[in-house]
Amino acid sequence: MTEPRPGPTPSQTVGPFFEPALLRNRHDVLAGPGTEGERIRVEGRVLDGDGAPVPDALVEIWQANAHGRYQHPADRRDLPLDAAFSGFGRTGTDDEGRFCFETIRPGPVPLDDAVAQAPHLCVTLFARGLLSHLSTRLYFADDPRTADDPILRLVPAARRPTLLARCDDAAGAVVYRWDVVLQGDPETETVFFAFR
């Protein structure tokens, strides 16, 4: 007796698997004891186009230290490194789409020899349904250098607020709130960048 041949496998999207596979060792605290710079917390949510939370997403950040230097061998500028600061963070979202990082406010980094970029976090997002990761940036709305950032100025003015984290220091700690909206209304959908 021959066994029946199974039909085609149903199509699947990526995930959910970030929590059990990639987040066994969360790295949501970038600033250890003795880290130089202003300590901040970045809190937010990952939301879909309907405003519903996206659970089991993975959020990564990469940033310069307080002096504007990356903890990376390619950054050979003559600026101090901070051994107590990793510069890289990874965490997941909970059932309500929330994520949080304990870090420091980064220093500015150069775009080229003549132009500096405003302090920012590079953000990468992985989530179910995404076959490729998304890349974006978080800028600080209260930093006067943000308005002149050469990358942010490439974004249409009406869309720039989607990249701005706003300070909420009511709890005694410096907390920046920033939500990532994956799709939807062009004025609320987060701007994502394509790299070539």
HELIX and SHEET records of a PDB file:
HELIX    1   1 PHE A   18  LEU A   22  1                                   5    
HELIX    2   2 THR A  146  ASP A  148  5                                   3    
HELIX    3   3 LEU A  152  LEU A  154  5                                   3    
HELIX    4   4 ALA A  157  LEU A  163  5                                   7    
SHEET    1   A 8 PHE A  88  GLY A  92  0                                        
SHEET    2   A 8 LEU A  58  TRP A  62 -1                                        
SHEET    3   A 8 HIS A 120  PHE A 126 -1                                        
SHEET    4   A 8 LEU A 134  PHE A 140 -1                                        
SHEET    5   A 8 LEU A 164  ASP A 168  1                                        
SHEET    6   A 8 VAL A 175  ARG A 177 -1                                        
SHEET    7   A 8 ARG A  39  LEU A  47  1                                        
SHEET    8   A 8 ARG A  98  ILE A 104 -1                                        
SHEET    1   B 8 PHE A  88  GLY A  92  0                                        
SHEET    2   B 8 LEU A  58  TRP A  62 -1                                        
SHEET    3   B 8 HIS A 120  PHE A 126 -1                                        
SHEET    4   B 8 LEU A 134  PHE A 140 -1                                        
SHEET    5   B 8 LEU A 164  ASP A 168  1                                        
SHEET    6   B 8 VAL A 175  ARG A 177 -1                                        
SHEET    7   B 8 ARG A  39  LEU A  47  1                                        
SHEET    8   B 8 VAL A 180  VAL A 181  1                                        
SHEET    1   C 2 VAL A 109  PRO A 110  0                                        
SHEET    2   C 2 ALA A 116  GLN A 117 -1                                        
END                                                                             
